[in-house]
């Protein structure tokens, strides 16, 4: 069998390179997740890493390994945000010129942060894979060194330092769960953990709409997705990297997928219960624990890979997460169009303990009769049982609930 592209010695060498550059991020306990799993669950907070994600680790190791001639030519990268920021800061720390290609829909705060670290940002394509092609063309034309977000042994080795920290911070760990896009983080963690503790179970988590690894592992080689779709831009990758794929195929025990609803619920839990701001990709391991808590032997370490979330996306995801958790109720109903009708409806909702977030009152519409009005309501509730109680209270008061 051919030697794996990254070894434990490579990861340890990467750690020496990163000394004084990256943080040893905290490992926080989660009582809520521990109760669900029935065993201790701890959160590895890479969302609190410099640049807001683990990506600085691999980017710095890769750029630090360049020759003086290569550094003089500059570096180029492609990313939806986290790798972009990692490359930008790493290049700035090492005195190297950086150009970063980002998809057109990259979150604006990530674009601004990347520029803030000193990189020249260029938008290209609709997904990361297209931005990668643009960056590779730029590298060919200018001689700049392309810094791949996950498909390089130095990048994988740098990300693997997360695994070393986990084993030191939680030596009794039984399962490590990490998000999975191109595969750099999961592959690096697997190299470190399996070399030192082969009994530890390593699990990757993909968004269901961008899950290229399950078919790739079944086929025995990387298989591209036509169009990956997920709000988790950090793991929205259409094709596994060749280097991490070999490692994940050999060392990772399981790859799971989670839905958008599960990602939203996980992000909400991290914010409410752990007091941690996490982007959707960073919440993927928590989503897997919520979806099937009995599938994970404890102690479990879930890697929160990033916290760079667009505030507008966060607002939408939180509302979606509240709906998925039964704490946000949207409905339409008909009223008799007469004075005091809307006030009477609000009295019923107040008595039922529902908090009105938004209300739309339509009185003129061809669909409505002369004496009818339509009301669309968005309510905050205490959970699924409360949602049912609110609906029952409205029906008991004689309202025709349409949805």
C-alpha positions in Angstrom: 0.0 0.0 0.0 1.3 3.4 -0.9 2.2 5.8 1.9 -0.4 8.3 2.8 0.3 11.8 1.6 0.4 13.3 5.2 2.0 11.7 8.3 1.9 12.4 12.0 5.4 13.8 11.6 4.1 16.3 9.1 1.4 17.4 11.5 3.9 17.8 14.4 6.2 19.8 12.1 3.3 22.0 11.2 2.6 22.6 14.8 6.2 23.9 15.3 5.7 26.2 12.4 2.5 27.6 13.9 4.0 28.2 17.3 3.1 31.8 18.3 0.9 32.3 15.2 -2.3 30.4 15.9 -4.2 30.0 19.1 -4.8 26.8 21.0 -8.5 27.2 21.0 -10.8 26.4 23.9 -12.6 23.1 24.5 -15.9 24.0 26.1 -18.4 21.5 27.7 -22.0 21.5 26.5 -24.5 20.4 29.1 -27.4 20.4 26.6 -25.6 18.2 24.1 -24.2 15.9 26.8 -27.7 15.3 28.1 -28.9 14.4 24.5 -26.0 12.1 23.8 -25.9 10.6 27.2 -22.1 11.2 27.5 -19.8 14.2 27.8 -19.8 16.5 24.7 -17.2 19.2 24.3 -17.0 21.9 21.6 -13.6 22.6 20.0 -13.9 26.4 19.4 -12.1 27.1 16.2 -14.7 29.8 15.6 -12.5 31.7 18.2 -9.3 31.1 16.2 -7.6 34.1 14.6 -9.5 35.1 11.4 -12.5 33.2 12.9 -11.7 29.7 11.6 -9.2 26.9 11.5 -8.1 27.9 8.0 -5.2 30.1 9.2 -3.4 26.9 10.3 -3.1 25.3 6.9 -2.6 28.5 5.0 0.3 29.6 7.1 2.0 26.3 7.0 1.7 26.2 3.2 3.0 29.7 2.6 5.8 29.4 5.2 7.1 26.4 3.2 7.6 28.4 0.0 11.0 29.3 -1.2 12.2 32.9 -1.4 11.7 32.9 -5.1 8.1 31.6 -4.7 7.3 34.2 -2.1 8.5 37.0 -4.3 6.0 35.9 -7.0 3.2 36.2 -4.5 0.3 33.8 -3.7 -3.2 33.4 -5.0 -6.1 31.6 -3.5 -9.8 30.9 -4.0 -12.4 30.8 -1.2 -15.9 31.7 -0.1 -14.3 33.4 2.9 -12.5 31.5 5.6 -9.6 30.3 3.6 -9.4 33.7 2.0 -9.0 35.3 5.4 -6.5 32.7 6.4 -4.4 33.2 3.3 -4.6 37.0 3.6 -3.4 37.1 7.2 -0.8 34.4 6.7 0.6 36.2 3.7 0.7 39.5 5.6 2.5 37.9 8.5 5.1 36.4 6.2 5.4 39.5 4.0 4.0 37.9 0.9 1.6 39.6 -1.7 -1.8 37.8 -1.8 -4.6 37.8 -4.4 -7.8 36.1 -3.5 -10.6 35.0 -5.9 -14.0 34.8 -4.2 -17.4 33.6 -5.5 -19.9 36.3 -6.4 -22.1 35.4 -3.5 -19.4 35.3 -0.9 -20.6 36.9 2.4 -19.8 40.6 2.4 -18.2 40.5 5.9 -15.8 37.8 4.7 -14.9 39.9 1.6 -14.3 43.0 3.7 -12.3 41.1 6.3 -10.1 39.5 3.5 -9.4 43.0 2.1 -8.7 44.2 5.7 -5.9 41.7 6.0 -4.3 43.2 2.9 -5.3 40.9 0.1 -6.4 41.9 -3.4 -9.9 40.5 -3.7 -11.4 39.5 -7.0 -14.9 38.1 -7.5 -15.2 35.1 -9.9 -17.9 32.5 -10.6 -20.8 31.4 -8.5 -19.3 28.6 -6.4 -15.9 27.9 -4.9 -14.9 25.4 -7.6 -15.3 28.1 -10.3 -13.3 30.6 -8.2 -10.6 27.9 -7.9 -10.4 27.7 -11.7 -10.1 31.5 -11.9 -7.3 31.5 -9.3 -5.4 28.7 -11.1 -5.6 30.6 -14.4 -4.2 33.7 -12.6 -1.4 31.6 -11.2 -0.6 30.3 -14.7 -0.5 33.8 -16.1 1.4 35.6 -13.4 3.6 32.9 -11.7 1.9 33.4 -8.4 1.8 30.3 -6.2 -1.7 28.8 -5.9 -2.7 28.1 -2.3 -5.4 25.4 -2.5 -8.0 25.6 0.3 -7.7 21.9 1.0 -6.0 19.8 -1.6 -2.3 20.1 -0.5 -0.3 18.1 2.0 0.9 21.2 3.8 -2.6 22.5 4.2 -3.8 19.1 5.5 -0.9 19.0 7.9 -1.7 22.4 9.3 -5.3 21.6 9.8 -4.2 18.4 11.6 -2.9 20.4 14.5 -6.5 20.7 15.6 -6.4 16.9 16.2 -3.3 17.2 18.3 -4.9 19.8 20.5 -8.0 17.7 20.9 -6.1 14.7 22.2 -4.2 16.9 24.7 -7.3 18.8 25.9 -9.5 15.7 26.1 -7.3 12.6 26.3 -10.3 10.4 27.1 -12.1 11.3 23.8 -14.0 8.5 22.1 -15.4 10.3 19.1 -14.3 13.3 17.1 -16.9 15.0 14.8 -15.9 17.6 12.2 -17.5 19.3 9.2 -16.5 18.1 5.8 -16.3 20.1 2.6 -13.2 19.5 0.5 -11.8 17.4 3.3 -8.7 19.3 4.6 -9.8 19.6 8.2 -11.2 16.1 8.6 -8.2 14.5 6.9 -5.7 16.4 9.0 -7.6 15.5 12.2 -7.8 11.9 11.2 -4.1 11.7 10.5 -3.2 13.0 14.0 -5.9 11.2 16.0 -5.7 7.8 14.3 -1.9 7.8 14.6 -2.0 8.4 18.3 -5.4 6.9 19.3 -6.5 4.5 16.6 -9.5 3.5 18.8 -11.0 7.0 18.5 -13.9 7.2 16.1 -13.6 10.0 13.5 -16.8 11.2 11.8 -17.3 13.8 9.0 -20.5 15.8 8.5 -21.6 17.2 5.1 -24.6 19.3 4.2 -27.1 17.1 2.3 -27.2 19.5 -0.6 -23.4 19.5 -1.0 -22.5 15.9 -0.1 -19.9 14.9 -2.6 -18.1 12.4 -0.2 -20.7 9.6 0.1 -20.8 9.0 -3.7 -17.1 9.5 -4.0 -16.3 7.0 -1.3 -18.7 4.5 -2.9 -17.0 5.0 -6.2 -13.5 4.8 -4.8 -12.5 8.1 -6.3 -13.5 11.8 -6.1 -16.9 12.3 -7.9 -18.0 15.9 -8.6 -21.4 17.3 -7.8 -23.1 19.2 -10.6 -24.2 22.0 -8.3 -23.8 21.9 -4.6 -26.5 23.9 -2.7 -26.4 24.8 1.0 -26.4 27.9 3.1 -23.2 26.4 4.7 -20.8 28.2 2.3 -17.8 26.9 4.3 -18.5 23.3 3.2 -20.2 24.0 -0.1 -17.6 22.2 -2.2 -18.5 20.3 -5.3 -15.5 17.9 -5.5 -13.4 16.2 -2.8 -9.7 17.0 -2.9 -7.4 14.2 -4.1 -5.1 14.4 -1.1 -7.7 14.5 1.6 -9.8 12.0 -0.1 -7.1 9.3 0.2 -6.8 10.0 3.9 -10.5 10.1 4.6 -11.1 6.9 2.6 -8.5 5.1 4.7 -9.0 6.6 8.2 -12.4 8.2 8.7 -15.0 5.9 10.2 -18.2 7.5 9.0 -19.5 10.4 6.9 -23.0 11.7 7.7 -25.2 14.3 6.1 -27.5 16.9 7.7 -30.4 19.0 6.4 -30.7 22.8 6.2 -33.2 22.6 9.0 -30.8 20.6 11.2 -28.0 23.1 10.4 -30.3 26.0 11.5 -31.3 24.3 14.7 -27.6 23.6 15.5 -26.6 27.2 14.9 -29.5 28.3 17.2 -28.4 25.9 19.9 -24.8 27.1 19.8 -25.9 30.7 20.1 -28.5 30.2 22.8 -27.1 27.4 24.9 -23.3 27.7 24.4 -23.2 31.5 23.8 -21.1 30.9 20.7 -21.5 32.6 17.3 -21.0 29.8 14.8 -21.5 29.9 11.0 -23.6 27.1 9.4 -20.6 25.1 8.3 -19.2 25.3 11.8 -22.4 24.0 13.3 -22.5 20.9 11.1 -21.1 18.6 13.8 -23.6 19.8 16.3 -26.4 19.3 13.7 -25.3 15.6 13.4 -25.4 15.2 17.2 -28.9 16.7 17.3 -30.1 14.5 14.4 -29.1 11.2 15.9 -27.5 11.6 19.4 -27.5 7.9 20.1 -25.0 7.3 17.2 -22.1 8.8 19.0 -20.1 7.2 21.7 -18.8 9.6 24.3 -16.8 11.6 25.3 -17.5 13.4 22.0 -15.5 16.4 20.7 -17.4 18.4 18.0 -15.3 20.9 16.1 -16.9 24.3 15.6 -14.8 25.1 12.5 -15.7 28.7 12.0 -17.7 31.7 13.2 -17.6 34.1 10.2 -21.3 34.5 9.6 -23.0 37.3 7.6 -25.4 39.1 10.0 -28.1 39.0 7.4 -27.7 35.3 7.0 -27.6 34.8 10.7 -30.9 36.6 11.0 -32.5 34.4 8.4 -31.0 31.2 9.9 -32.1 32.0 13.4 -35.6 32.6 12.3 -35.5 29.4 10.3 -34.0 27.6 13.3 -36.8 28.9 15.5 -39.3 27.6 13.0 -37.7 24.2 12.8 -37.7 24.0 16.6 -41.4 24.9 16.8 -40.8 28.3 18.3 -41.8 30.4 15.3 -45.2 30.1 13.8 -46.4 31.6 10.5 -50.1 31.4 9.5 -52.8 33.1 7.5 -56.5 33.5 8.5 -59.6 35.3 7.4 -61.4 38.0 9.4 -64.7 39.7 9.0 -63.8 43.1 7.8 -65.4 45.3 10.5 -64.1 47.8 13.1 -62.3 46.0 16.0 -61.8 42.7 14.2 -58.0 43.0 14.2 -58.0 44.1 17.8 -60.1 41.1 18.7 -57.6 38.7 17.0 -54.7 40.3 18.8 -56.5 39.8 22.1 -56.9 36.1 21.4 -53.2 35.8 20.6 -52.2 37.7 23.7 -54.3 35.5 25.9 -52.7 32.4 24.2 -49.2 33.8 25.1 -48.0 34.2 21.5 -45.7 37.1 20.7 -46.5 38.8 17.4 -43.3 39.5 15.4 -44.9 40.7 12.2 -48.4 41.2 10.9 -49.8 41.9 7.4 -53.5 43.0 7.1 -55.0 42.8 3.5 -58.5 44.2 2.9 -58.5 44.8 -0.9 -57.8 41.7 -3.0 -59.8 40.1 -5.8 -59.6 36.8 -3.8 -61.5 38.3 -0.9 -65.2 38.8 -0.5 -66.6 42.2 0.3 -66.8 41.6 4.0 -63.5 39.6 4.3 -59.9 40.6 5.3 -56.8 38.4 5.3 -54.2 38.5 8.0 -50.7 37.0 7.8 -49.0 36.5 11.1 -45.5 35.6 12.2 -45.5 34.6 15.9 -42.9 33.7 18.4 -43.9 30.7 20.6 -42.5 28.5 23.3 -42.3 25.3 21.2 -44.4 22.8 19.3 -47.0 22.3 22.0 -47.5 26.0 22.3 -47.9 26.3 18.5 -50.6 23.7 18.7 -52.3 25.5 21.6 -52.2 28.9 19.7 -53.9 27.2 16.7 -56.5 25.6 18.9 -57.2 29.0 20.6 -57.7 30.7 17.3 -60.1 28.0 16.0 -62.0 28.0 19.3 -62.5 31.8 18.8 -64.1 31.1 15.4 -61.2 32.0 13.1 -60.6 30.1 9.9 -56.9 29.3 9.9 -55.7 28.9 6.3 -52.0 27.8 6.9 
